[in-house]
Amino acid sequence: MAILEVNNDQLSLIQNALDFYSRVGIGQFSVIKDHPTFQKNLWKECVPKKEPEVGDRTQQGEILEIKNGKALIDGSVIDGNWNKINEWKKLEDVKLSTDYESYHEMRDDADSILYQARNILSDDHSVGINGNWGIHNPKVDETCREAYDLIQVIRHEFYKAQDNPNPVTVDSSIHLTTKDSNNIKVTL
């Protein structure tokens, strides 16, 4: 029996890695674009690369005026909250908002390419772009089910460590499916 000692953040990373592995294994290739490496790049790529101008949308609101190296930001809505105070910010601190049209276009393009790749690699064209085989489908490798069982055990331990856990969430119970599942033990 092997023992691995990790902190909670590392255990969460292991859970995420197992989830990624099992999802790719059941044909959910679209999760690739949600990997932090690509997610950060996608957001970065979709922020306009230019000097802020009057009328531009920023993360703090719309730019109303620019003078003396500062931008007057419309403070009527900040982070979804109403704030009646307009604010002057240094231009170097002004971050332009994501171009969500470009963002969604790039994600859609990636989905299309990942769908094609999945179909080529699996030689199965019967599953739609947002579909998958399911963890118990015979086409899915047994290691994906093993990863799924590990995820469930880890997820349940995090659930039990909560102060007031909700008894009707997916992590409130474990449904193990592989032959060695009963040997999995996690302690937080």
HELIX and SHEET records of a PDB file:
HELIX    1   1 ASN A    8  GLY A   25  1                                  18    
HELIX    2   2 PHE A   29  ASP A   34  5                                   6    
HELIX    3   3 PRO A   36  GLU A   45  1                                  10    
HELIX    4   4 LEU A   91  ASP A   93  5                                   3    
HELIX    5   5 TYR A  100  SER A  122  1                                  23    
HELIX    6   6 GLU A  142  LYS A  160  1                                  19    
HELIX    7   7 VAL A  170  SER A  172  5                                   3    
HELIX    8   8 SER A  181  ASN A  183  5                                   3    
SHEET    1   A 3 ILE A  63  LYS A  67  0                                        
SHEET    2   A 3 LYS A  70  ILE A  73 -1                                        
SHEET    3   A 3 GLU A  87  LYS A  90 -1                                        
SHEET    1   B 2 VAL A  77  ILE A  78  0                                        
SHEET    2   B 2 ASN A  81  TRP A  82 -1                                        
END                                                                             
